[in-house]
Amino acid sequence: MAGIRLTAEEMRYIALLQDLTGAIARDCVIDEENNRIIFVVRPGDAGKAIGRRGANINRLRQILGKEIEVVEYADDIETLVKNILSPARILSVRVAQRNGRKIVYVTVDPNDKGRAIGKGGRKVSVARLLLKRYFDVDDIKIR
């Protein structure tokens, strides 16, 4: 987490999330390419951030006009990957170096592969962004 600088806009989004939901956000990533904001919240705060039946997320979506993703923070790659790809069942997470690149291989329950990848690869792209930001991972492969 050290060394990550938040912009004024990201800090405003974090304040808004905290004011609306009471959840504590550790980080905020604005993904312009996919018109979404990814909030990384304190472990245990995802439910609070999402709200009953997604009420808080829907309110934020209306206010900000962007898609909203919420991920619980974790200090280690394996737990963070599980948090990002939830509710898919993760069987294993392996980190490998290939040609100087750091790649994370995630094995998921075959029935959950689509759930892990997300609609249009949404979950995988969140995983790429956050794993690069926190652990300098170059790519993620789901199998």
PyMOL CGO cylinders between C-alpha atoms (Angstrom):
from pymol import cmd
from pymol.cgo import CYLINDER

trace = [
    CYLINDER, 0.00, 0.00, 0.00, 2.95, 2.28, 0.59, 0.3, 1, 1, 1, 1, 1, 1,
    CYLINDER, 2.95, 2.28, 0.59, 3.70, 4.55, -2.31, 0.3, 1, 1, 1, 1, 1, 1,
    CYLINDER, 3.70, 4.55, -2.31, 0.20, 4.62, -3.79, 0.3, 1, 1, 1, 1, 1, 1,
    CYLINDER, 0.20, 4.62, -3.79, -0.82, 8.19, -4.36, 0.3, 1, 1, 1, 1, 1, 1,
    CYLINDER, -0.82, 8.19, -4.36, -4.48, 9.09, -4.57, 0.3, 1, 1, 1, 1, 1, 1,
    CYLINDER, -4.48, 9.09, -4.57, -5.72, 11.96, -6.70, 0.3, 1, 1, 1, 1, 1, 1,
    CYLINDER, -5.72, 11.96, -6.70, -8.10, 14.56, -5.27, 0.3, 1, 1, 1, 1, 1, 1,
    CYLINDER, -8.10, 14.56, -5.27, -10.89, 12.94, -7.30, 0.3, 1, 1, 1, 1, 1, 1,
    CYLINDER, -10.89, 12.94, -7.30, -10.16, 9.48, -5.85, 0.3, 1, 1, 1, 1, 1, 1,
    CYLINDER, -10.16, 9.48, -5.85, -10.09, 10.95, -2.34, 0.3, 1, 1, 1, 1, 1, 1,
    CYLINDER, -10.09, 10.95, -2.34, -13.51, 12.58, -2.95, 0.3, 1, 1, 1, 1, 1, 1,
    CYLINDER, -13.51, 12.58, -2.95, -14.91, 9.23, -4.10, 0.3, 1, 1, 1, 1, 1, 1,
    CYLINDER, -14.91, 9.23, -4.10, -13.53, 7.53, -0.98, 0.3, 1, 1, 1, 1, 1, 1,
    CYLINDER, -13.53, 7.53, -0.98, -15.11, 10.21, 1.23, 0.3, 1, 1, 1, 1, 1, 1,
    CYLINDER, -15.11, 10.21, 1.23, -18.43, 9.78, -0.58, 0.3, 1, 1, 1, 1, 1, 1,
    CYLINDER, -18.43, 9.78, -0.58, -18.34, 5.99, -0.14, 0.3, 1, 1, 1, 1, 1, 1,
    CYLINDER, -18.34, 5.99, -0.14, -17.56, 6.38, 3.56, 0.3, 1, 1, 1, 1, 1, 1,
    CYLINDER, -17.56, 6.38, 3.56, -20.26, 9.04, 4.09, 0.3, 1, 1, 1, 1, 1, 1,
    CYLINDER, -20.26, 9.04, 4.09, -22.95, 6.99, 2.30, 0.3, 1, 1, 1, 1, 1, 1,
    CYLINDER, -22.95, 6.99, 2.30, -22.08, 3.54, 3.64, 0.3, 1, 1, 1, 1, 1, 1,
    CYLINDER, -22.08, 3.54, 3.64, -19.89, 3.78, 6.73, 0.3, 1, 1, 1, 1, 1, 1,
    CYLINDER, -19.89, 3.78, 6.73, -17.43, 1.40, 5.02, 0.3, 1, 1, 1, 1, 1, 1,
    CYLINDER, -17.43, 1.40, 5.02, -13.77, 2.34, 5.23, 0.3, 1, 1, 1, 1, 1, 1,
    CYLINDER, -13.77, 2.34, 5.23, -12.07, 2.45, 1.82, 0.3, 1, 1, 1, 1, 1, 1,
    CYLINDER, -12.07, 2.45, 1.82, -8.31, 1.92, 1.68, 0.3, 1, 1, 1, 1, 1, 1,
    CYLINDER, -8.31, 1.92, 1.68, -8.01, 2.72, -2.00, 0.3, 1, 1, 1, 1, 1, 1,
    CYLINDER, -8.01, 2.72, -2.00, -9.93, 3.83, -5.04, 0.3, 1, 1, 1, 1, 1, 1,
    CYLINDER, -9.93, 3.83, -5.04, -9.07, 3.14, -8.67, 0.3, 1, 1, 1, 1, 1, 1,
    CYLINDER, -9.07, 3.14, -8.67, -10.76, 5.11, -11.42, 0.3, 1, 1, 1, 1, 1, 1,
    CYLINDER, -10.76, 5.11, -11.42, -10.92, 2.90, -14.49, 0.3, 1, 1, 1, 1, 1, 1,
    CYLINDER, -10.92, 2.90, -14.49, -11.82, 5.40, -17.25, 0.3, 1, 1, 1, 1, 1, 1,
    CYLINDER, -11.82, 5.40, -17.25, -11.52, 2.77, -19.96, 0.3, 1, 1, 1, 1, 1, 1,
    CYLINDER, -11.52, 2.77, -19.96, -14.42, 0.77, -18.48, 0.3, 1, 1, 1, 1, 1, 1,
    CYLINDER, -14.42, 0.77, -18.48, -16.29, 3.72, -16.91, 0.3, 1, 1, 1, 1, 1, 1,
    CYLINDER, -16.29, 3.72, -16.91, -16.03, 2.33, -13.41, 0.3, 1, 1, 1, 1, 1, 1,
    CYLINDER, -16.03, 2.33, -13.41, -14.66, 3.00, -9.98, 0.3, 1, 1, 1, 1, 1, 1,
    CYLINDER, -14.66, 3.00, -9.98, -13.08, 0.20, -7.97, 0.3, 1, 1, 1, 1, 1, 1,
    CYLINDER, -13.08, 0.20, -7.97, -13.13, 0.69, -4.21, 0.3, 1, 1, 1, 1, 1, 1,
    CYLINDER, -13.13, 0.69, -4.21, -10.76, -1.38, -2.11, 0.3, 1, 1, 1, 1, 1, 1,
    CYLINDER, -10.76, -1.38, -2.11, -12.32, -1.56, 1.35, 0.3, 1, 1, 1, 1, 1, 1,
    CYLINDER, -12.32, -1.56, 1.35, -11.11, -2.67, 4.74, 0.3, 1, 1, 1, 1, 1, 1,
    CYLINDER, -11.11, -2.67, 4.74, -11.45, -6.43, 5.34, 0.3, 1, 1, 1, 1, 1, 1,
    CYLINDER, -11.45, -6.43, 5.34, -15.00, -7.11, 6.53, 0.3, 1, 1, 1, 1, 1, 1,
    CYLINDER, -15.00, -7.11, 6.53, -16.44, -3.89, 5.06, 0.3, 1, 1, 1, 1, 1, 1,
    CYLINDER, -16.44, -3.89, 5.06, -17.58, -5.16, 1.63, 0.3, 1, 1, 1, 1, 1, 1,
    CYLINDER, -17.58, -5.16, 1.63, -21.08, -5.99, 2.87, 0.3, 1, 1, 1, 1, 1, 1,
    CYLINDER, -21.08, -5.99, 2.87, -21.43, -2.56, 4.44, 0.3, 1, 1, 1, 1, 1, 1,
    CYLINDER, -21.43, -2.56, 4.44, -20.20, -0.89, 1.23, 0.3, 1, 1, 1, 1, 1, 1,
    CYLINDER, -20.20, -0.89, 1.23, -22.55, -2.89, -0.99, 0.3, 1, 1, 1, 1, 1, 1,
    CYLINDER, -22.55, -2.89, -0.99, -25.57, -2.54, 1.29, 0.3, 1, 1, 1, 1, 1, 1,
    CYLINDER, -25.57, -2.54, 1.29, -28.69, -4.65, 1.56, 0.3, 1, 1, 1, 1, 1, 1,
    CYLINDER, -28.69, -4.65, 1.56, -29.57, -5.97, -1.90, 0.3, 1, 1, 1, 1, 1, 1,
    CYLINDER, -29.57, -5.97, -1.90, -26.91, -3.67, -3.39, 0.3, 1, 1, 1, 1, 1, 1,
    CYLINDER, -26.91, -3.67, -3.39, -28.69, -0.49, -2.27, 0.3, 1, 1, 1, 1, 1, 1,
    CYLINDER, -28.69, -0.49, -2.27, -25.50, 1.46, -1.49, 0.3, 1, 1, 1, 1, 1, 1,
    CYLINDER, -25.50, 1.46, -1.49, -23.79, 0.48, -4.74, 0.3, 1, 1, 1, 1, 1, 1,
    CYLINDER, -23.79, 0.48, -4.74, -26.89, 1.42, -6.74, 0.3, 1, 1, 1, 1, 1, 1,
    CYLINDER, -26.89, 1.42, -6.74, -27.01, 4.82, -5.02, 0.3, 1, 1, 1, 1, 1, 1,
    CYLINDER, -27.01, 4.82, -5.02, -23.32, 5.44, -5.76, 0.3, 1, 1, 1, 1, 1, 1,
    CYLINDER, -23.32, 5.44, -5.76, -23.84, 4.31, -9.36, 0.3, 1, 1, 1, 1, 1, 1,
    CYLINDER, -23.84, 4.31, -9.36, -26.64, 6.88, -9.77, 0.3, 1, 1, 1, 1, 1, 1,
    CYLINDER, -26.64, 6.88, -9.77, -24.68, 9.70, -8.11, 0.3, 1, 1, 1, 1, 1, 1,
    CYLINDER, -24.68, 9.70, -8.11, -21.43, 9.08, -10.01, 0.3, 1, 1, 1, 1, 1, 1,
    CYLINDER, -21.43, 9.08, -10.01, -22.80, 7.74, -13.30, 0.3, 1, 1, 1, 1, 1, 1,
    CYLINDER, -22.80, 7.74, -13.30, -20.21, 4.95, -13.30, 0.3, 1, 1, 1, 1, 1, 1,
    CYLINDER, -20.21, 4.95, -13.30, -20.13, 1.24, -12.57, 0.3, 1, 1, 1, 1, 1, 1,
    CYLINDER, -20.13, 1.24, -12.57, -18.96, 0.48, -9.04, 0.3, 1, 1, 1, 1, 1, 1,
    CYLINDER, -18.96, 0.48, -9.04, -16.84, -2.49, -7.92, 0.3, 1, 1, 1, 1, 1, 1,
    CYLINDER, -16.84, -2.49, -7.92, -16.04, -3.26, -4.29, 0.3, 1, 1, 1, 1, 1, 1,
    CYLINDER, -16.04, -3.26, -4.29, -13.14, -5.51, -3.27, 0.3, 1, 1, 1, 1, 1, 1,
    CYLINDER, -13.14, -5.51, -3.27, -11.94, -6.32, 0.25, 0.3, 1, 1, 1, 1, 1, 1,
    CYLINDER, -11.94, -6.32, 0.25, -8.25, -5.59, 0.75, 0.3, 1, 1, 1, 1, 1, 1,
    CYLINDER, -8.25, -5.59, 0.75, -5.77, -8.35, 1.63, 0.3, 1, 1, 1, 1, 1, 1,
    CYLINDER, -5.77, -8.35, 1.63, -2.04, -8.28, 2.37, 0.3, 1, 1, 1, 1, 1, 1,
    CYLINDER, -2.04, -8.28, 2.37, -1.28, -11.38, 0.33, 0.3, 1, 1, 1, 1, 1, 1,
    CYLINDER, -1.28, -11.38, 0.33, -1.84, -12.20, -3.34, 0.3, 1, 1, 1, 1, 1, 1,
    CYLINDER, -1.84, -12.20, -3.34, -3.85, -15.39, -2.75, 0.3, 1, 1, 1, 1, 1, 1,
    CYLINDER, -3.85, -15.39, -2.75, -6.43, -13.76, -0.47, 0.3, 1, 1, 1, 1, 1, 1,
    CYLINDER, -6.43, -13.76, -0.47, -6.71, -10.67, -2.67, 0.3, 1, 1, 1, 1, 1, 1,
    CYLINDER, -6.71, -10.67, -2.67, -7.31, -12.86, -5.75, 0.3, 1, 1, 1, 1, 1, 1,
    CYLINDER, -7.31, -12.86, -5.75, -10.03, -14.78, -3.86, 0.3, 1, 1, 1, 1, 1, 1,
    CYLINDER, -10.03, -14.78, -3.86, -11.63, -11.49, -2.78, 0.3, 1, 1, 1, 1, 1, 1,
    CYLINDER, -11.63, -11.49, -2.78, -11.61, -10.07, -6.31, 0.3, 1, 1, 1, 1, 1, 1,
    CYLINDER, -11.61, -10.07, -6.31, -12.97, -13.20, -8.00, 0.3, 1, 1, 1, 1, 1, 1,
    CYLINDER, -12.97, -13.20, -8.00, -15.55, -13.98, -5.31, 0.3, 1, 1, 1, 1, 1, 1,
    CYLINDER, -15.55, -13.98, -5.31, -18.02, -15.73, -5.31, 0.3, 1, 1, 1, 1, 1, 1,
    CYLINDER, -18.02, -15.73, -5.31, -16.15, -18.10, -7.68, 0.3, 1, 1, 1, 1, 1, 1,
    CYLINDER, -16.15, -18.10, -7.68, -14.56, -21.05, -5.89, 0.3, 1, 1, 1, 1, 1, 1,
    CYLINDER, -14.56, -21.05, -5.89, -10.78, -20.74, -6.18, 0.3, 1, 1, 1, 1, 1, 1,
    CYLINDER, -10.78, -20.74, -6.18, -8.89, -24.04, -6.03, 0.3, 1, 1, 1, 1, 1, 1,
    CYLINDER, -8.89, -24.04, -6.03, -5.36, -22.63, -6.19, 0.3, 1, 1, 1, 1, 1, 1,
    CYLINDER, -5.36, -22.63, -6.19, -3.36, -19.47, -6.79, 0.3, 1, 1, 1, 1, 1, 1,
    CYLINDER, -3.36, -19.47, -6.79, 0.21, -19.75, -8.05, 0.3, 1, 1, 1, 1, 1, 1,
    CYLINDER, 0.21, -19.75, -8.05, 2.68, -16.97, -8.81, 0.3, 1, 1, 1, 1, 1, 1,
    CYLINDER, 2.68, -16.97, -8.81, 5.32, -17.64, -11.46, 0.3, 1, 1, 1, 1, 1, 1,
    CYLINDER, 5.32, -17.64, -11.46, 8.08, -15.68, -13.19, 0.3, 1, 1, 1, 1, 1, 1,
    CYLINDER, 8.08, -15.68, -13.19, 8.11, -16.07, -16.98, 0.3, 1, 1, 1, 1, 1, 1,
    CYLINDER, 8.11, -16.07, -16.98, 10.62, -14.12, -19.09, 0.3, 1, 1, 1, 1, 1, 1,
    CYLINDER, 10.62, -14.12, -19.09, 10.96, -11.50, -16.36, 0.3, 1, 1, 1, 1, 1, 1,
    CYLINDER, 10.96, -11.50, -16.36, 7.18, -11.12, -16.01, 0.3, 1, 1, 1, 1, 1, 1,
    CYLINDER, 7.18, -11.12, -16.01, 5.23, -11.94, -12.87, 0.3, 1, 1, 1, 1, 1, 1,
    CYLINDER, 5.23, -11.94, -12.87, 2.15, -14.01, -13.73, 0.3, 1, 1, 1, 1, 1, 1,
    CYLINDER, 2.15, -14.01, -13.73, -0.57, -15.28, -11.40, 0.3, 1, 1, 1, 1, 1, 1,
    CYLINDER, -0.57, -15.28, -11.40, -2.20, -18.58, -12.37, 0.3, 1, 1, 1, 1, 1, 1,
    CYLINDER, -2.20, -18.58, -12.37, -5.60, -19.12, -10.79, 0.3, 1, 1, 1, 1, 1, 1,
    CYLINDER, -5.60, -19.12, -10.79, -7.31, -22.50, -10.91, 0.3, 1, 1, 1, 1, 1, 1,
    CYLINDER, -7.31, -22.50, -10.91, -11.06, -22.22, -10.37, 0.3, 1, 1, 1, 1, 1, 1,
    CYLINDER, -11.06, -22.22, -10.37, -13.81, -24.78, -9.97, 0.3, 1, 1, 1, 1, 1, 1,
    CYLINDER, -13.81, -24.78, -9.97, -14.81, -25.63, -13.59, 0.3, 1, 1, 1, 1, 1, 1,
    CYLINDER, -14.81, -25.63, -13.59, -18.42, -24.67, -12.83, 0.3, 1, 1, 1, 1, 1, 1,
    CYLINDER, -18.42, -24.67, -12.83, -17.28, -21.21, -11.71, 0.3, 1, 1, 1, 1, 1, 1,
    CYLINDER, -17.28, -21.21, -11.71, -14.97, -20.24, -14.58, 0.3, 1, 1, 1, 1, 1, 1,
    CYLINDER, -14.97, -20.24, -14.58, -17.50, -17.79, -16.07, 0.3, 1, 1, 1, 1, 1, 1,
    CYLINDER, -17.50, -17.79, -16.07, -18.20, -16.32, -12.64, 0.3, 1, 1, 1, 1, 1, 1,
    CYLINDER, -18.20, -16.32, -12.64, -14.44, -15.84, -12.04, 0.3, 1, 1, 1, 1, 1, 1,
    CYLINDER, -14.44, -15.84, -12.04, -13.90, -14.13, -15.41, 0.3, 1, 1, 1, 1, 1, 1,
    CYLINDER, -13.90, -14.13, -15.41, -17.00, -11.95, -15.08, 0.3, 1, 1, 1, 1, 1, 1,
    CYLINDER, -17.00, -11.95, -15.08, -19.26, -10.50, -17.73, 0.3, 1, 1, 1, 1, 1, 1,
    CYLINDER, -19.26, -10.50, -17.73, -17.04, -9.35, -20.59, 0.3, 1, 1, 1, 1, 1, 1,
    CYLINDER, -17.04, -9.35, -20.59, -13.92, -10.20, -18.56, 0.3, 1, 1, 1, 1, 1, 1,
    CYLINDER, -13.92, -10.20, -18.56, -14.85, -7.59, -15.93, 0.3, 1, 1, 1, 1, 1, 1,
    CYLINDER, -14.85, -7.59, -15.93, -13.48, -9.46, -12.90, 0.3, 1, 1, 1, 1, 1, 1,
    CYLINDER, -13.48, -9.46, -12.90, -10.25, -10.41, -14.62, 0.3, 1, 1, 1, 1, 1, 1,
    CYLINDER, -10.25, -10.41, -14.62, -9.61, -6.80, -15.59, 0.3, 1, 1, 1, 1, 1, 1,
    CYLINDER, -9.61, -6.80, -15.59, -10.19, -5.69, -11.96, 0.3, 1, 1, 1, 1, 1, 1,
    CYLINDER, -10.19, -5.69, -11.96, -7.74, -8.41, -10.88, 0.3, 1, 1, 1, 1, 1, 1,
    CYLINDER, -7.74, -8.41, -10.88, -5.16, -7.18, -13.42, 0.3, 1, 1, 1, 1, 1, 1,
    CYLINDER, -5.16, -7.18, -13.42, -5.44, -3.58, -12.23, 0.3, 1, 1, 1, 1, 1, 1,
    CYLINDER, -5.44, -3.58, -12.23, -5.28, -4.35, -8.50, 0.3, 1, 1, 1, 1, 1, 1,
    CYLINDER, -5.28, -4.35, -8.50, -2.60, -7.05, -8.68, 0.3, 1, 1, 1, 1, 1, 1,
    CYLINDER, -2.60, -7.05, -8.68, -0.40, -4.70, -10.74, 0.3, 1, 1, 1, 1, 1, 1,
    CYLINDER, -0.40, -4.70, -10.74, -0.99, -1.88, -8.25, 0.3, 1, 1, 1, 1, 1, 1,
    CYLINDER, -0.99, -1.88, -8.25, -0.27, -3.88, -5.08, 0.3, 1, 1, 1, 1, 1, 1,
    CYLINDER, -0.27, -3.88, -5.08, 2.04, -6.72, -6.10, 0.3, 1, 1, 1, 1, 1, 1,
    CYLINDER, 2.04, -6.72, -6.10, 3.51, -5.60, -9.47, 0.3, 1, 1, 1, 1, 1, 1,
    CYLINDER, 3.51, -5.60, -9.47, 1.91, -8.58, -11.25, 0.3, 1, 1, 1, 1, 1, 1,
    CYLINDER, 1.91, -8.58, -11.25, 2.04, -8.39, -15.05, 0.3, 1, 1, 1, 1, 1, 1,
    CYLINDER, 2.04, -8.39, -15.05, -0.80, -10.80, -15.89, 0.3, 1, 1, 1, 1, 1, 1,
    CYLINDER, -0.80, -10.80, -15.89, -3.39, -13.18, -14.51, 0.3, 1, 1, 1, 1, 1, 1,
    CYLINDER, -3.39, -13.18, -14.51, -4.44, -16.44, -16.14, 0.3, 1, 1, 1, 1, 1, 1,
    CYLINDER, -4.44, -16.44, -16.14, -7.59, -18.28, -15.13, 0.3, 1, 1, 1, 1, 1, 1,
    CYLINDER, -7.59, -18.28, -15.13, -7.86, -22.01, -15.74, 0.3, 1, 1, 1, 1, 1, 1,
]
cmd.load_cgo(trace, "trace")
